[in-house]
């Protein structure tokens, strides 16, 4: 599985960005069977969970982004999105998309649970 993230950039506080992550999956495997997630990592900090969407369309968010960020997926395009609104300077980080097919619910928020990672896209929010 190969993941390609895009959409990062520089935005002022209060602004919005939409991240995209396109997945290339093995022949015969459906993209819809993957749990797709976003994590982020700020300088000097550990990688942290942001949001996930599972194969049933259930949504999961970190408390810090609940109500501001929205995750979605388009299975026809093998793509997961992260719409980020009301951005804050503390949202500044490299954002990574991740995928896995073998996760149970309790594993969604743990970065080490995921086998596949995108290359990351930088999001910078200025105050």
RACOR-V568199 format. One record per helix or strand of 3 or more residues. SS is the DSSP state (~ for helix, > for strand). FROM is the first residue (numbers start at 0). TO is the last residue. If there is no record, write none. Layout:
SS/FROM/TO  SS/FROM/TO
//
This chain:
>/1/5  >/8/11  >/16/23  ~/30/32  >/34/40  >/47/52  >/58/60  >/68/73  >/78/83  ~/88/90  >/92/99  ~/104/106  ~/110/112  >/120/125
//
